[in-house]
Amino acid sequence: MTTDKRLQRSNDDRWIGGVCGGVADYTGVDANLIRLLVVVGTVLGFGSLIVAYVVAWIIMPKADPTPYGTTPPAPAPPSE
């Protein structure tokens, strides 16, 4: 059994760019804990994580709106 786990920005769990939500989905850790670690790391690192966040925002692809292996439902036929 293979799982297609990819690091992507989250569509559902996002505050700014979805980077922390995507990292949380990838690692299985709560997104609020990731956000807290980023804020604390930014304060203690004098803002260096802000640069890392922006780089990750640019590099990480946005997650597909549909889960892996599924197709969106077909549109309903027009009503008369």
Summary of the structure (lengths in Angstrom):
residues: 80
radius of gyration: 16.6
end to end distance: 46.8
largest distance: 62.8
contacts: 165
relative contact order: 0.18
helix: 44%
strand: 2%
